[in-house]
Amino acid sequence: MKKLFSISMCLGAGLLVSCETTQTAGMGNQERKRMAQLQREQEEAAQIDEADRNLWNAQVDRMTRDSNPAIRY
């Protein structure tokens, strides 16, 4: 009886170990929402950077044009 019990315990433990996995279930709804929000923030930041760059270039052009008398309007 003791031998049968130890064999069944070993088989049960082996079954439990074989069922474990290291893979995750995948991306959940919360994770999808968080990633979408991060992507929106990055796109918005890129638009702001482009707007700042355009404003800077326009200001440089204006300063160059206004300070150089050889260039006509």
N, CA, C and O atoms as a Tripos MOL2 file, in Angstrom:
@<TRIPOS>MOLECULE
protein
  292   291    73     0     0
PROTEIN
NO_CHARGES

@<TRIPOS>ATOM
      1 N           0.8140   -1.1790    0.0000 N.3       1 MET1
      2 CA          0.0000    0.0000    0.0000 C.3       1 MET1
      3 C           0.8730    1.2640    0.0000 C.2       1 MET1
      4 O           0.5870    2.2450   -0.6870 O.2       1 MET1
      5 N           1.9400    1.2010    0.7940 N.am      2 LYS2
      6 CA          2.8460    2.3370    0.8700 C.3       2 LYS2
      7 C           3.5270    2.5600   -0.4800 C.2       2 LYS2
      8 O           3.7360    3.6980   -0.9000 O.2       2 LYS2
      9 N           3.8670    1.4680   -1.1500 N.am      3 LYS3
     10 CA          4.5230    1.5660   -2.4520 C.3       3 LYS3
     11 C           3.5620    2.1660   -3.4880 C.2       3 LYS3
     12 O           3.9740    3.0010   -4.2930 O.2       3 LYS3
     13 N           2.3150    1.7600   -3.4760 N.am      4 LEU4
     14 CA          1.3050    2.2790   -4.3980 C.3       4 LEU4
     15 C           1.0610    3.7700   -4.1450 C.2       4 LEU4
     16 O           0.9000    4.5450   -5.0880 O.2       4 LEU4
     17 N           1.0360    4.1620   -2.8830 N.am      5 PHE5
     18 CA          0.8410    5.5680   -2.5270 C.3       5 PHE5
     19 C           2.0040    6.4250   -3.0280 C.2       5 PHE5
     20 O           1.7760    7.5090   -3.5660 O.2       5 PHE5
     21 N           3.2410    5.9600   -2.8630 N.am      6 SER6
     22 CA          4.3960    6.7360   -3.3140 C.3       6 SER6
     23 C           4.4330    6.8280   -4.8420 C.2       6 SER6
     24 O           4.7940    7.8680   -5.3940 O.2       6 SER6
     25 N           4.0610    5.7490   -5.5190 N.am      7 ILE7
     26 CA          4.0150    5.7840   -6.9950 C.3       7 ILE7
     27 C           2.9460    6.7720   -7.4630 C.2       7 ILE7
     28 O           3.1760    7.5540   -8.3850 O.2       7 ILE7
     29 N           1.7860    6.7300   -6.8260 N.am      8 SER8
     30 CA          0.7090    7.6430   -7.2260 C.3       8 SER8
     31 C           1.0960    9.0970   -6.9240 C.2       8 SER8
     32 O           0.7300    9.9920   -7.6870 O.2       8 SER8
     33 N           1.8110    9.3470   -5.8520 N.am      9 MET9
     34 CA          2.2680   10.7010   -5.5440 C.3       9 MET9
     35 C           3.2690   11.1900   -6.5890 C.2       9 MET9
     36 O           3.2150   12.3420   -7.0170 O.2       9 MET9
     37 N           4.1760   10.3140   -6.9930 N.am     10 CYS10
     38 CA          5.1570   10.6710   -8.0240 C.3      10 CYS10
     39 C           4.4650   10.9570   -9.3490 C.2      10 CYS10
     40 O           4.8040   11.9300  -10.0230 O.2      10 CYS10
     41 N           3.5160   10.1390   -9.7280 N.am     11 LEU11
     42 CA          2.7780   10.3610  -10.9700 C.3      11 LEU11
     43 C           1.9480   11.6490  -10.8890 C.2      11 LEU11
     44 O           1.8790   12.4000  -11.8620 O.2      11 LEU11
     45 N           1.3320   11.9030   -9.7600 N.am     12 GLY12
     46 CA          0.5580   13.1370   -9.5810 C.3      12 GLY12
     47 C           1.4400   14.3710   -9.6700 C.2      12 GLY12
     48 O           1.0740   15.3630  -10.3000 O.2      12 GLY12
     49 N           2.5940   14.3060   -9.0410 N.am     13 ALA13
     50 CA          3.5280   15.4350   -9.1030 C.3      13 ALA13
     51 C           4.0360   15.6320  -10.5300 C.2      13 ALA13
     52 O           4.1740   16.7640  -10.9920 O.2      13 ALA13
     53 N           4.3120   14.5410  -11.2180 N.am     14 GLY14
     54 CA          4.7550   14.6350  -12.6090 C.3      14 GLY14
     55 C           3.6800   15.2390  -13.4970 C.2      14 GLY14
     56 O           3.9840   16.0150  -14.4030 O.2      14 GLY14
     57 N           2.4370   14.8910  -13.2450 N.am     15 LEU15
     58 CA          1.3280   15.4540  -14.0150 C.3      15 LEU15
     59 C           1.1980   16.9520  -13.7640 C.2      15 LEU15
     60 O           0.9920   17.7180  -14.7050 O.2      15 LEU15
     61 N           1.3130   17.3710  -12.5290 N.am     16 LEU16
     62 CA          1.2290   18.8010  -12.2160 C.3      16 LEU16
     63 C           2.3740   19.5920  -12.8510 C.2      16 LEU16
     64 O           2.1670   20.6890  -13.3710 O.2      16 LEU16
     65 N           3.5620   19.0360  -12.8050 N.am     17 VAL17
     66 CA          4.7200   19.7210  -13.3830 C.3      17 VAL17
     67 C           4.5870   19.8110  -14.9000 C.2      17 VAL17
     68 O           4.9450   20.8250  -15.4990 O.2      17 VAL17
     69 N           4.0790   18.7680  -15.5110 N.am     18 SER18
     70 CA          3.9590   18.7750  -16.9750 C.3      18 SER18
     71 C           2.8760   19.7380  -17.4480 C.2      18 SER18
     72 O           2.9260   20.1880  -18.5930 O.2      18 SER18
     73 N           1.9100   20.0650  -16.6150 N.am     19 CYS19
     74 CA          0.8330   20.9690  -17.0170 C.3      19 CYS19
     75 C           1.2300   22.4420  -16.9180 C.2      19 CYS19
     76 O           0.5730   23.2880  -17.5240 O.2      19 CYS19
     77 N           2.2630   22.7640  -16.1860 N.am     20 GLU20
     78 CA          2.6690   24.1530  -16.0430 C.3      20 GLU20
     79 C           3.2710   24.6630  -17.3400 C.2      20 GLU20
     80 O           3.9060   23.9170  -18.0860 O.2      20 GLU20
     81 N           3.0610   25.9440  -17.5950 N.am     21 THR21
     82 CA          3.5990   26.5620  -18.7980 C.3      21 THR21
     83 C           4.2320   27.9010  -18.4280 C.2      21 THR21
     84 O           3.8730   28.5140  -17.4220 O.2      21 THR21
     85 N           5.1530   28.3320  -19.2330 N.am     22 THR22
     86 CA          5.7870   29.6230  -18.9870 C.3      22 THR22
     87 C           5.2150   30.6900  -19.9120 C.2      22 THR22
     88 O           5.5780   31.8610  -19.7930 O.2      22 THR22
     89 N           4.3350   30.3150  -20.8260 N.am     23 GLN23
     90 CA          3.7600   31.2860  -21.7480 C.3      23 GLN23
     91 C           2.6380   32.0420  -21.0640 C.2      23 GLN23
     92 O           1.8940   31.4870  -20.2560 O.2      23 GLN23
     93 N           2.5310   33.3230  -21.4040 N.am     24 THR24
     94 CA          1.4370   34.1140  -20.8560 C.3      24 THR24
     95 C           0.2070   33.9260  -21.7170 C.2      24 THR24
     96 O           0.2880   33.4020  -22.8280 O.2      24 THR24
     97 N          -0.9060   34.3460  -21.2140 N.am     25 ALA25
     98 CA         -2.1720   34.1630  -21.9230 C.3      25 ALA25
     99 C          -2.3120   35.1240  -23.0920 C.2      25 ALA25
    100 O          -3.2000   34.9450  -23.9240 O.2      25 ALA25
    101 N          -1.4830   36.1110  -23.1750 N.am     26 GLY26
    102 CA         -1.5750   37.0820  -24.2590 C.3      26 GLY26
    103 C          -1.8900   38.4600  -23.7030 C.2      26 GLY26
    104 O          -1.8770   38.6770  -22.4920 O.2      26 GLY26
    105 N          -2.1700   39.3790  -24.6030 N.am     27 MET27
    106 CA         -2.4180   40.7540  -24.2070 C.3      27 MET27
    107 C          -3.8880   40.9000  -23.8220 C.2      27 MET27
    108 O          -4.7780   40.5750  -24.6090 O.2      27 MET27
    109 N          -4.1330   41.3830  -22.6320 N.am     28 GLY28
    110 CA         -5.4940   41.5920  -22.1640 C.3      28 GLY28
    111 C          -6.0360   42.9340  -22.6010 C.2      28 GLY28
    112 O          -5.3440   43.7210  -23.2470 O.2      28 GLY28
    113 N          -7.2770   43.1830  -22.2410 N.am     29 ASN29
    114 CA         -7.9540   44.4070  -22.6410 C.3      29 ASN29
    115 C          -7.2760   45.6370  -22.0410 C.2      29 ASN29
    116 O          -7.1040   46.6430  -22.7290 O.2      29 ASN29
    117 N          -6.8930   45.5680  -20.7740 N.am     30 GLN30
    118 CA         -6.2280   46.6950  -20.1290 C.3      30 GLN30
    119 C          -4.9020   47.0090  -20.8280 C.2      30 GLN30
    120 O          -4.5620   48.1730  -21.0420 O.2      30 GLN30
    121 N          -4.1690   45.9690  -21.1760 N.am     31 GLU31
    122 CA         -2.8770   46.1660  -21.8380 C.3      31 GLU31
    123 C          -3.0690   46.7910  -23.2180 C.2      31 GLU31
    124 O          -2.2890   47.6520  -23.6250 O.2      31 GLU31
    125 N          -4.0970   46.3610  -23.9320 N.am     32 ARG32
    126 CA         -4.3880   46.9530  -25.2530 C.3      32 ARG32
    127 C          -4.7260   48.4370  -25.1260 C.2      32 ARG32
    128 O          -4.2650   49.2580  -25.9190 O.2      32 ARG32
    129 N          -5.5310   48.7690  -24.1270 N.am     33 LYS33
    130 CA         -5.8940   50.1750  -23.9220 C.3      33 LYS33
    131 C          -4.6670   51.0070  -23.5760 C.2      33 LYS33
    132 O          -4.5080   52.1210  -24.0730 O.2      33 LYS33
    133 N          -3.8050   50.4720  -22.7300 N.am     34 ARG34
    134 CA         -2.6030   51.1970  -22.3300 C.3      34 ARG34
    135 C          -1.6830   51.4250  -23.5260 C.2      34 ARG34
    136 O          -1.1290   52.5110  -23.6990 O.2      34 ARG34
    137 N          -1.5270   50.3880  -24.3490 N.am     35 MET35
    138 CA         -0.6600   50.5260  -25.5240 C.3      35 MET35
    139 C          -1.2460   51.5260  -26.5240 C.2      35 MET35
    140 O          -0.5040   52.2950  -27.1350 O.2      35 MET35
    141 N          -2.5670   51.5200  -26.6940 N.am     36 ALA36
    142 CA         -3.2090   52.4750  -27.5980 C.3      36 ALA36
    143 C          -3.0210   53.8990  -27.0930 C.2      36 ALA36
    144 O          -2.7760   54.8100  -27.8840 O.2      36 ALA36
    145 N          -3.1330   54.0950  -25.7940 N.am     37 GLN37
    146 CA         -2.9380   55.4240  -25.2120 C.3      37 GLN37
    147 C          -1.4980   55.8940  -25.4070 C.2      37 GLN37
    148 O          -1.2670   57.0550  -25.7420 O.2      37 GLN37
    149 N          -0.5400   55.0120  -25.2030 N.am     38 LEU38
    150 CA          0.8680   55.3700  -25.4170 C.3      38 LEU38
    151 C           1.1190   55.7470  -26.8730 C.2      38 LEU38
    152 O           1.8490   56.6960  -27.1560 O.2      38 LEU38
    153 N           0.5160   55.0050  -27.7880 N.am     39 GLN39
    154 CA          0.7000   55.3000  -29.2120 C.3      39 GLN39
    155 C           0.0920   56.6630  -29.5590 C.2      39 GLN39
    156 O           0.6890   57.4320  -30.3120 O.2      39 GLN39
    157 N          -1.0930   56.9640  -29.0130 N.am     40 ARG40
    158 CA         -1.7120   58.2750  -29.2550 C.3      40 ARG40
    159 C          -0.8430   59.4020  -28.7130 C.2      40 ARG40
    160 O          -0.6840   60.4370  -29.3610 O.2      40 ARG40
    161 N          -0.2800   59.2010  -27.5240 N.am     41 GLU41
    162 CA          0.5850   60.2320  -26.9420 C.3      41 GLU41
    163 C           1.8400   60.4480  -27.7800 C.2      41 GLU41
    164 O           2.2930   61.5810  -27.9390 O.2      41 GLU41
    165 N           2.3990   59.3750  -28.3110 N.am     42 GLN42
    166 CA          3.5940   59.5090  -29.1510 C.3      42 GLN42
    167 C           3.2640   60.2470  -30.4390 C.2      42 GLN42
    168 O           4.0360   61.0950  -30.8860 O.2      42 GLN42
    169 N           2.1100   59.9260  -31.0440 N.am     43 GLU43
    170 CA          1.7220   60.6160  -32.2730 C.3      43 GLU43
    171 C           1.4680   62.1010  -32.0150 C.2      43 GLU43
    172 O           1.8330   62.9540  -32.8240 O.2      43 GLU43
    173 N           0.8370   62.3950  -30.8780 N.am     44 GLU44
    174 CA          0.5720   63.7810  -30.5230 C.3      44 GLU44
    175 C           1.8770   64.5400  -30.2780 C.2      44 GLU44
    176 O           2.0190   65.6910  -30.6910 O.2      44 GLU44
    177 N           2.8170   63.8940  -29.6100 N.am     45 ALA45
    178 CA          4.1150   64.5270  -29.3630 C.3      45 ALA45
    179 C           4.8540   64.7780  -30.6690 C.2      45 ALA45
    180 O           5.5340   65.7940  -30.8130 O.2      45 ALA45
    181 N           4.7260   63.8640  -31.6170 N.am     46 ALA46
    182 CA          5.3810   64.0540  -32.9210 C.3      46 ALA46
    183 C           4.7690   65.2400  -33.6500 C.2      46 ALA46
    184 O           5.4860   65.9960  -34.3060 O.2      46 ALA46
    185 N           3.4530   65.4140  -33.5450 N.am     47 GLN47
    186 CA          2.8000   66.5550  -34.1940 C.3      47 GLN47
    187 C           3.2370   67.8580  -33.5450 C.2      47 GLN47
    188 O           3.4670   68.8500  -34.2360 O.2      47 GLN47
    189 N           3.3510   67.8620  -32.2310 N.am     48 ILE48
    190 CA          3.7980   69.0710  -31.5380 C.3      48 ILE48
    191 C           5.2300   69.3980  -31.9330 C.2      48 ILE48
    192 O           5.5600   70.5620  -32.1600 O.2      48 ILE48
    193 N           6.0720   68.3940  -32.0170 N.am     49 ASP49
    194 CA          7.4570   68.6200  -32.4280 C.3      49 ASP49
    195 C           7.5120   69.1960  -33.8350 C.2      49 ASP49
    196 O           8.3010   70.1000  -34.1070 O.2      49 ASP49
    197 N           6.6760   68.6740  -34.7320 N.am     50 GLU50
    198 CA          6.6630   69.1830  -36.1020 C.3      50 GLU50
    199 C           6.1720   70.6220  -36.1310 C.2      50 GLU50
    200 O           6.7030   71.4430  -36.8790 O.2      50 GLU50
    201 N           5.1740   70.9320  -35.3320 N.am     51 ALA51
    202 CA          4.6650   72.3000  -35.2700 C.3      51 ALA51
    203 C           5.7420   73.2470  -34.7460 C.2      51 ALA51
    204 O           5.9210   74.3410  -35.2810 O.2      51 ALA51
    205 N           6.4490   72.8350  -33.7180 N.am     52 ASP52
    206 CA          7.5260   73.6660  -33.1820 C.3      52 ASP52
    207 C           8.6270   73.8690  -34.2140 C.2      52 ASP52
    208 O           9.1750   74.9630  -34.3460 O.2      52 ASP52
    209 N           8.9400   72.8140  -34.9350 N.am     53 ARG53
    210 CA          9.9720   72.8980  -35.9660 C.3      53 ARG53
    211 C           9.5410   73.8650  -37.0760 C.2      53 ARG53
    212 O          10.3380   74.6740  -37.5500 O.2      53 ARG53
    213 N           8.2700   73.7710  -37.4820 N.am     54 ASN54
    214 CA          7.7800   74.6810  -38.5200 C.3      54 ASN54
    215 C           7.7990   76.1240  -38.0420 C.2      54 ASN54
    216 O           8.1720   77.0250  -38.7930 O.2      54 ASN54
    217 N           7.3960   76.3490  -36.7920 N.am     55 LEU55
    218 CA          7.4070   77.6970  -36.2380 C.3      55 LEU55
    219 C           8.8300   78.2370  -36.1690 C.2      55 LEU55
    220 O           9.0740   79.3970  -36.5010 O.2      55 LEU55
    221 N           9.7540   77.4110  -35.7460 N.am     56 TRP56
    222 CA         11.1560   77.8230  -35.6570 C.3      56 TRP56
    223 C          11.6970   78.1910  -37.0470 C.2      56 TRP56
    224 O          12.3480   79.2230  -37.2110 O.2      56 TRP56
    225 N          11.4240   77.3520  -38.0280 N.am     57 ASN57
    226 CA         11.9120   77.6230  -39.3930 C.3      57 ASN57
    227 C          11.2960   78.8950  -39.9580 C.2      57 ASN57
    228 O          11.9770   79.6700  -40.6280 O.2      57 ASN57
    229 N          10.0180   79.1140  -39.6930 N.am     58 ALA58
    230 CA          9.3760   80.3390  -40.1740 C.3      58 ALA58
    231 C           9.9950   81.5610  -39.5160 C.2      58 ALA58
    232 O          10.1920   82.5840  -40.1710 O.2      58 ALA58
    233 N          10.2990   81.4680  -38.2470 N.am     59 GLN59
    234 CA         10.9190   82.5900  -37.5330 C.3      59 GLN59
    235 C          12.3160   82.8590  -38.0730 C.2      59 GLN59
    236 O          12.6940   84.0180  -38.2440 O.2      59 GLN59
    237 N          13.0830   81.8210  -38.3420 N.am     60 VAL60
    238 CA         14.4280   81.9860  -38.8990 C.3      60 VAL60
    239 C          14.3440   82.6180  -40.2810 C.2      60 VAL60
    240 O          15.1240   83.5110  -40.6110 O.2      60 VAL60
    241 N          13.3990   82.1540  -41.0840 N.am     61 ASP61
    242 CA         13.2270   82.7510  -42.4180 C.3      61 ASP61
    243 C          12.8690   84.2260  -42.3230 C.2      61 ASP61
    244 O          13.3760   85.0520  -43.0820 O.2      61 ASP61
    245 N          11.9960   84.5450  -41.3890 N.am     62 ARG62
    246 CA         11.5880   85.9360  -41.2180 C.3      62 ARG62
    247 C          12.7620   86.7910  -40.7690 C.2      62 ARG62
    248 O          12.9610   87.8910  -41.2860 O.2      62 ARG62
    249 N          13.5350   86.3040  -39.8230 N.am     63 MET63
    250 CA         14.6890   87.0660  -39.3460 C.3      63 MET63
    251 C          15.7100   87.2480  -40.4570 C.2      63 MET63
    252 O          16.2930   88.3240  -40.5940 O.2      63 MET63
    253 N          15.9310   86.2040  -41.2530 N.am     64 THR64
    254 CA         16.8950   86.2930  -42.3440 C.3      64 THR64
    255 C          16.4220   87.2840  -43.3990 C.2      64 THR64
    256 O          17.2000   88.0990  -43.8940 O.2      64 THR64
    257 N          15.1430   87.2060  -43.7350 N.am     65 ARG65
    258 CA         14.5990   88.0900  -44.7590 C.3      65 ARG65
    259 C          14.5830   89.5420  -44.2810 C.2      65 ARG65
    260 O          14.9360   90.4470  -45.0380 O.2      65 ARG65
    261 N          14.1740   89.7710  -43.0240 N.am     66 ASP66
    262 CA         14.0490   91.1380  -42.5260 C.3      66 ASP66
    263 C          15.3870   91.7950  -42.2360 C.2      66 ASP66
    264 O          15.5010   93.0190  -42.2960 O.2      66 ASP66
    265 N          16.3900   91.0070  -41.9270 N.am     67 SER67
    266 CA         17.6790   91.6070  -41.5690 C.3      67 SER67
    267 C          18.6220   91.7430  -42.7610 C.2      67 SER67
    268 O          19.6750   92.3710  -42.6450 O.2      67 SER67
    269 N          18.2610   91.1650  -43.9030 N.am     68 ASN68
    270 CA         19.1200   91.2390  -45.0780 C.3      68 ASN68
    271 C          18.4750   92.1740  -46.1110 C.2      68 ASN68
    272 O          17.4800   91.8040  -46.7340 O.2      68 ASN68
    273 N          19.0280   93.3770  -46.2980 N.am     69 PRO69
    274 CA         18.4140   94.3290  -47.2300 C.3      69 PRO69
    275 C          18.5550   93.9150  -48.6920 C.2      69 PRO69
    276 O          17.8590   94.4690  -49.5440 O.2      69 PRO69
    277 N          19.4040   92.9890  -49.0040 N.am     70 ALA70
    278 CA         19.5930   92.5740  -50.3930 C.3      70 ALA70
    279 C          18.4290   91.6940  -50.8660 C.2      70 ALA70
    280 O          18.2150   91.5610  -52.0710 O.2      70 ALA70
    281 N          17.6950   91.1060  -49.9600 N.am     71 ILE71
    282 CA         16.5760   90.2350  -50.3300 C.3      71 ILE71
    283 C          15.2940   91.0460  -50.3260 C.2      71 ILE71
    284 O          14.9580   91.6810  -49.3260 O.2      71 ILE71
    285 N          14.5770   91.0260  -51.4410 N.am     72 ARG72
    286 CA         13.3130   91.7470  -51.5620 C.3      72 ARG72
    287 C          12.1960   90.8660  -51.0380 C.2      72 ARG72
    288 O          12.3350   89.6440  -50.9840 O.2      72 ARG72
    289 N          11.1070   91.4710  -50.6600 N.am     73 TYR73
    290 CA          9.9570   90.7410  -50.1420 C.3      73 TYR73
    291 C           9.2980   89.9460  -51.1970 C.2      73 TYR73
    292 O           8.3070   89.2670  -50.9290 O.2      73 TYR73
@<TRIPOS>BOND
     1     1     2 1
     2     2     3 1
     3     3     4 2
     4     3     5 am
     5     5     6 1
     6     6     7 1
     7     7     8 2
     8     7     9 am
     9     9    10 1
    10    10    11 1
    11    11    12 2
    12    11    13 am
    13    13    14 1
    14    14    15 1
    15    15    16 2
    16    15    17 am
    17    17    18 1
    18    18    19 1
    19    19    20 2
    20    19    21 am
    21    21    22 1
    22    22    23 1
    23    23    24 2
    24    23    25 am
    25    25    26 1
    26    26    27 1
    27    27    28 2
    28    27    29 am
    29    29    30 1
    30    30    31 1
    31    31    32 2
    32    31    33 am
    33    33    34 1
    34    34    35 1
    35    35    36 2
    36    35    37 am
    37    37    38 1
    38    38    39 1
    39    39    40 2
    40    39    41 am
    41    41    42 1
    42    42    43 1
    43    43    44 2
    44    43    45 am
    45    45    46 1
    46    46    47 1
    47    47    48 2
    48    47    49 am
    49    49    50 1
    50    50    51 1
    51    51    52 2
    52    51    53 am
    53    53    54 1
    54    54    55 1
    55    55    56 2
    56    55    57 am
    57    57    58 1
    58    58    59 1
    59    59    60 2
    60    59    61 am
    61    61    62 1
    62    62    63 1
    63    63    64 2
    64    63    65 am
    65    65    66 1
    66    66    67 1
    67    67    68 2
    68    67    69 am
    69    69    70 1
    70    70    71 1
    71    71    72 2
    72    71    73 am
    73    73    74 1
    74    74    75 1
    75    75    76 2
    76    75    77 am
    77    77    78 1
    78    78    79 1
    79    79    80 2
    80    79    81 am
    81    81    82 1
    82    82    83 1
    83    83    84 2
    84    83    85 am
    85    85    86 1
    86    86    87 1
    87    87    88 2
    88    87    89 am
    89    89    90 1
    90    90    91 1
    91    91    92 2
    92    91    93 am
    93    93    94 1
    94    94    95 1
    95    95    96 2
    96    95    97 am
    97    97    98 1
    98    98    99 1
    99    99   100 2
   100    99   101 am
   101   101   102 1
   102   102   103 1
   103   103   104 2
   104   103   105 am
   105   105   106 1
   106   106   107 1
   107   107   108 2
   108   107   109 am
   109   109   110 1
   110   110   111 1
   111   111   112 2
   112   111   113 am
   113   113   114 1
   114   114   115 1
   115   115   116 2
   116   115   117 am
   117   117   118 1
   118   118   119 1
   119   119   120 2
   120   119   121 am
   121   121   122 1
   122   122   123 1
   123   123   124 2
   124   123   125 am
   125   125   126 1
   126   126   127 1
   127   127   128 2
   128   127   129 am
   129   129   130 1
   130   130   131 1
   131   131   132 2
   132   131   133 am
   133   133   134 1
   134   134   135 1
   135   135   136 2
   136   135   137 am
   137   137   138 1
   138   138   139 1
   139   139   140 2
   140   139   141 am
   141   141   142 1
   142   142   143 1
   143   143   144 2
   144   143   145 am
   145   145   146 1
   146   146   147 1
   147   147   148 2
   148   147   149 am
   149   149   150 1
   150   150   151 1
   151   151   152 2
   152   151   153 am
   153   153   154 1
   154   154   155 1
   155   155   156 2
   156   155   157 am
   157   157   158 1
   158   158   159 1
   159   159   160 2
   160   159   161 am
   161   161   162 1
   162   162   163 1
   163   163   164 2
   164   163   165 am
   165   165   166 1
   166   166   167 1
   167   167   168 2
   168   167   169 am
   169   169   170 1
   170   170   171 1
   171   171   172 2
   172   171   173 am
   173   173   174 1
   174   174   175 1
   175   175   176 2
   176   175   177 am
   177   177   178 1
   178   178   179 1
   179   179   180 2
   180   179   181 am
   181   181   182 1
   182   182   183 1
   183   183   184 2
   184   183   185 am
   185   185   186 1
   186   186   187 1
   187   187   188 2
   188   187   189 am
   189   189   190 1
   190   190   191 1
   191   191   192 2
   192   191   193 am
   193   193   194 1
   194   194   195 1
   195   195   196 2
   196   195   197 am
   197   197   198 1
   198   198   199 1
   199   199   200 2
   200   199   201 am
   201   201   202 1
   202   202   203 1
   203   203   204 2
   204   203   205 am
   205   205   206 1
   206   206   207 1
   207   207   208 2
   208   207   209 am
   209   209   210 1
   210   210   211 1
   211   211   212 2
   212   211   213 am
   213   213   214 1
   214   214   215 1
   215   215   216 2
   216   215   217 am
   217   217   218 1
   218   218   219 1
   219   219   220 2
   220   219   221 am
   221   221   222 1
   222   222   223 1
   223   223   224 2
   224   223   225 am
   225   225   226 1
   226   226   227 1
   227   227   228 2
   228   227   229 am
   229   229   230 1
   230   230   231 1
   231   231   232 2
   232   231   233 am
   233   233   234 1
   234   234   235 1
   235   235   236 2
   236   235   237 am
   237   237   238 1
   238   238   239 1
   239   239   240 2
   240   239   241 am
   241   241   242 1
   242   242   243 1
   243   243   244 2
   244   243   245 am
   245   245   246 1
   246   246   247 1
   247   247   248 2
   248   247   249 am
   249   249   250 1
   250   250   251 1
   251   251   252 2
   252   251   253 am
   253   253   254 1
   254   254   255 1
   255   255   256 2
   256   255   257 am
   257   257   258 1
   258   258   259 1
   259   259   260 2
   260   259   261 am
   261   261   262 1
   262   262   263 1
   263   263   264 2
   264   263   265 am
   265   265   266 1
   266   266   267 1
   267   267   268 2
   268   267   269 am
   269   269   270 1
   270   270   271 1
   271   271   272 2
   272   271   273 am
   273   273   274 1
   274   274   275 1
   275   275   276 2
   276   275   277 am
   277   277   278 1
   278   278   279 1
   279   279   280 2
   280   279   281 am
   281   281   282 1
   282   282   283 1
   283   283   284 2
   284   283   285 am
   285   285   286 1
   286   286   287 1
   287   287   288 2
   288   287   289 am
   289   289   290 1
   290   290   291 1
   291   291   292 2
@<TRIPOS>SUBSTRUCTURE
     1 MET1         2 RESIDUE 1 A MET
     2 LYS2         6 RESIDUE 1 A LYS
     3 LYS3        10 RESIDUE 1 A LYS
     4 LEU4        14 RESIDUE 1 A LEU
     5 PHE5        18 RESIDUE 1 A PHE
     6 SER6        22 RESIDUE 1 A SER
     7 ILE7        26 RESIDUE 1 A ILE
     8 SER8        30 RESIDUE 1 A SER
     9 MET9        34 RESIDUE 1 A MET
    10 CYS10       38 RESIDUE 1 A CYS
    11 LEU11       42 RESIDUE 1 A LEU
    12 GLY12       46 RESIDUE 1 A GLY
    13 ALA13       50 RESIDUE 1 A ALA
    14 GLY14       54 RESIDUE 1 A GLY
    15 LEU15       58 RESIDUE 1 A LEU
    16 LEU16       62 RESIDUE 1 A LEU
    17 VAL17       66 RESIDUE 1 A VAL
    18 SER18       70 RESIDUE 1 A SER
    19 CYS19       74 RESIDUE 1 A CYS
    20 GLU20       78 RESIDUE 1 A GLU
    21 THR21       82 RESIDUE 1 A THR
    22 THR22       86 RESIDUE 1 A THR
    23 GLN23       90 RESIDUE 1 A GLN
    24 THR24       94 RESIDUE 1 A THR
    25 ALA25       98 RESIDUE 1 A ALA
    26 GLY26      102 RESIDUE 1 A GLY
    27 MET27      106 RESIDUE 1 A MET
    28 GLY28      110 RESIDUE 1 A GLY
    29 ASN29      114 RESIDUE 1 A ASN
    30 GLN30      118 RESIDUE 1 A GLN
    31 GLU31      122 RESIDUE 1 A GLU
    32 ARG32      126 RESIDUE 1 A ARG
    33 LYS33      130 RESIDUE 1 A LYS
    34 ARG34      134 RESIDUE 1 A ARG
    35 MET35      138 RESIDUE 1 A MET
    36 ALA36      142 RESIDUE 1 A ALA
    37 GLN37      146 RESIDUE 1 A GLN
    38 LEU38      150 RESIDUE 1 A LEU
    39 GLN39      154 RESIDUE 1 A GLN
    40 ARG40      158 RESIDUE 1 A ARG
    41 GLU41      162 RESIDUE 1 A GLU
    42 GLN42      166 RESIDUE 1 A GLN
    43 GLU43      170 RESIDUE 1 A GLU
    44 GLU44      174 RESIDUE 1 A GLU
    45 ALA45      178 RESIDUE 1 A ALA
    46 ALA46      182 RESIDUE 1 A ALA
    47 GLN47      186 RESIDUE 1 A GLN
    48 ILE48      190 RESIDUE 1 A ILE
    49 ASP49      194 RESIDUE 1 A ASP
    50 GLU50      198 RESIDUE 1 A GLU
    51 ALA51      202 RESIDUE 1 A ALA
    52 ASP52      206 RESIDUE 1 A ASP
    53 ARG53      210 RESIDUE 1 A ARG
    54 ASN54      214 RESIDUE 1 A ASN
    55 LEU55      218 RESIDUE 1 A LEU
    56 TRP56      222 RESIDUE 1 A TRP
    57 ASN57      226 RESIDUE 1 A ASN
    58 ALA58      230 RESIDUE 1 A ALA
    59 GLN59      234 RESIDUE 1 A GLN
    60 VAL60      238 RESIDUE 1 A VAL
    61 ASP61      242 RESIDUE 1 A ASP
    62 ARG62      246 RESIDUE 1 A ARG
    63 MET63      250 RESIDUE 1 A MET
    64 THR64      254 RESIDUE 1 A THR
    65 ARG65      258 RESIDUE 1 A ARG
    66 ASP66      262 RESIDUE 1 A ASP
    67 SER67      266 RESIDUE 1 A SER
    68 ASN68      270 RESIDUE 1 A ASN
    69 PRO69      274 RESIDUE 1 A PRO
    70 ALA70      278 RESIDUE 1 A ALA
    71 ILE71      282 RESIDUE 1 A ILE
    72 ARG72      286 RESIDUE 1 A ARG
    73 TYR73      290 RESIDUE 1 A TYR
